[in-house]
């Protein structure tokens, strides 16, 4: 895996669109349709961290983006909480709990683990290239 970038954001709702924009900046070579799914999931993961963990109580969330051949991994690190491990709710039509259902449906794999006193939730996505070609650290059109 190659690290594309990392950012630390306040644990507030407005950080979700900032996280989406960050992912678009560090991975502009990804096909637009795939990137739309990825950024939707990033939005959900950041929103969950802000709503369900200590990150939302004046803390921070960290977004880490890394890549391997044809794959992008996004990790959202929160400040921890008491809610237990993240899980997909059984009812996708329920009032809440749909965020991880979307992540589960749109990613090729996802999971979570304890990290740095909080929880790291990661998701991996197929990342076909769009009109850009990734060559080393340079993007060529």
Backbone torsions as a table, in degrees:
resi	resn	phi	psi	omega
1	UNK	NA	140.9	177.6
2	UNK	-114.5	127.6	178.5
3	UNK	-70.3	125.0	176.2
4	UNK	-95.6	-30.8	179.5
5	UNK	172.1	163.7	176.8
6	UNK	-144.9	146.1	176.9
7	UNK	-144.7	148.1	176.7
8	UNK	-114.3	128.7	-175.1
9	UNK	-127.0	154.3	175.2
10	UNK	-62.0	149.5	-179.6
11	UNK	-80.2	57.6	-178.7
12	UNK	-128.4	160.4	-175.4
13	UNK	-56.9	-35.7	-177.2
14	UNK	-68.1	-9.9	178.0
15	UNK	-73.9	-22.3	-179.7
16	UNK	-62.2	-49.1	177.3
17	UNK	-66.0	-32.0	176.2
18	UNK	-64.2	-38.1	178.5
19	UNK	-66.7	-40.2	176.6
20	UNK	-60.6	-46.1	-179.9
21	UNK	-63.0	-38.0	177.9
22	UNK	-61.2	-46.5	179.8
23	UNK	-61.7	-42.3	177.9
24	UNK	-61.6	-37.1	-179.9
25	UNK	-69.1	-39.8	-174.9
26	UNK	-85.8	-12.8	-179.2
27	UNK	-134.7	55.4	-176.3
28	UNK	-71.2	-13.3	-176.7
29	UNK	-80.9	-8.8	-176.4
30	UNK	-78.0	140.9	175.8
31	UNK	-47.0	136.1	-174.4
32	UNK	-57.9	-40.0	-179.6
33	UNK	-66.5	-44.2	178.0
34	UNK	-64.3	-41.3	-179.3
35	UNK	-64.8	-34.2	176.7
36	UNK	-62.2	-43.9	177.3
37	UNK	-64.5	-42.9	-178.6
38	UNK	-62.9	-47.0	-177.5
39	UNK	-69.0	-31.1	173.3
40	UNK	-60.5	-44.6	179.6
41	UNK	-67.1	-38.7	176.5
42	UNK	-59.8	-43.9	177.5
43	UNK	-55.5	-48.4	-178.7
44	UNK	-63.8	-43.7	-178.6
45	UNK	-65.2	-41.9	178.9
46	UNK	-68.2	-43.5	178.4
47	UNK	-59.7	-42.5	177.6
48	UNK	-61.5	-43.2	-180.0
49	UNK	-62.1	-39.6	-179.2
50	UNK	-72.4	-33.0	-176.3
51	UNK	-87.2	-34.5	-169.1
52	UNK	-112.3	5.2	-178.2
53	UNK	-134.1	176.7	178.3
54	UNK	-64.4	-14.9	176.2
55	UNK	-57.3	-35.8	-179.2
56	UNK	-78.5	-1.9	179.5
57	UNK	-109.4	47.1	180.0
58	UNK	92.1	7.4	-179.0
59	UNK	-93.7	-157.3	-176.4
60	UNK	-135.7	161.1	169.6
61	UNK	-122.3	144.1	178.2
62	UNK	-117.0	131.9	178.6
63	UNK	-111.6	126.4	-179.2
64	UNK	-120.9	128.2	-179.6
65	UNK	-119.4	127.1	177.5
66	UNK	-137.0	163.0	-175.1
67	UNK	-141.9	154.2	169.4
68	UNK	-137.6	176.5	-177.2
69	UNK	-51.5	112.3	175.9
70	UNK	71.8	12.8	-175.7
71	UNK	-142.2	142.8	175.7
72	UNK	-123.6	136.4	176.7
73	UNK	-118.2	131.0	175.0
74	UNK	-117.5	130.2	176.9
75	UNK	-120.7	133.2	175.6
76	UNK	-116.0	119.7	-178.4
77	UNK	-104.4	125.3	179.3
78	UNK	-109.6	179.0	-177.7
79	UNK	-89.6	7.8	177.5
80	UNK	92.1	167.4	-178.7
81	UNK	-173.7	-172.4	-176.8
82	UNK	-111.6	5.7	-174.0
83	UNK	-76.9	-9.0	-176.8
84	UNK	87.5	-173.6	-177.5
85	UNK	-68.4	142.0	176.1
86	UNK	-60.7	141.3	178.4
87	UNK	-148.2	156.9	177.6
88	UNK	-80.7	130.0	176.7
89	UNK	-74.4	146.4	-176.7
90	UNK	-67.6	-28.9	-175.0
91	UNK	-105.8	99.5	179.9
92	UNK	-66.1	-11.8	179.1
93	UNK	-97.7	2.8	-179.2
94	UNK	-68.0	169.3	-179.0
95	UNK	-61.9	-37.6	179.2
96	UNK	-140.5	179.8	178.8
97	UNK	87.4	8.2	-178.5
98	UNK	-83.8	-15.2	-176.6
99	UNK	-58.4	-51.6	-179.8
100	UNK	-72.2	-24.8	173.8
101	UNK	-62.6	-43.2	176.3
102	UNK	-63.2	-45.4	179.0
103	UNK	-58.9	-43.9	179.8
104	UNK	-62.7	-40.4	-177.5
105	UNK	-73.2	-35.4	-172.6
106	UNK	-95.4	-19.5	-178.5
107	UNK	-93.9	163.4	174.4
108	UNK	-85.1	-24.6	176.7
109	UNK	-163.7	153.6	174.6
110	UNK	-155.2	162.8	178.2
111	UNK	-174.5	-174.4	179.5
112	UNK	-149.3	158.7	175.9
113	UNK	-159.1	159.9	176.3
114	UNK	-68.9	141.4	179.7
115	UNK	-159.7	127.7	172.7
116	UNK	51.5	41.1	178.3
117	UNK	81.1	0.9	179.0
118	UNK	-133.0	-151.2	179.4
119	UNK	-125.6	134.8	173.3
120	UNK	-103.4	120.8	174.8
121	UNK	-110.2	124.3	-176.3
122	UNK	-121.6	154.0	175.2
123	UNK	-144.0	140.6	178.2
124	UNK	-113.4	143.3	-175.5
125	UNK	-134.5	146.7	167.6
126	UNK	-64.7	136.9	-175.4
127	UNK	-132.5	71.4	177.0
128	UNK	-66.4	146.9	179.3
129	UNK	-78.9	147.9	178.1
130	UNK	-94.6	-127.9	-176.8
131	UNK	-82.0	-1.4	177.9
132	UNK	-104.9	151.8	176.6
133	UNK	-114.2	126.8	178.7
134	UNK	-84.9	124.7	-178.5
135	UNK	-135.2	102.7	-177.1
136	UNK	61.7	-124.5	177.9
137	UNK	-102.7	8.1	-177.5
138	UNK	-110.9	141.6	176.1
139	UNK	-102.7	124.1	-179.4
140	UNK	-112.6	139.2	176.2
141	UNK	-104.7	NA	NA
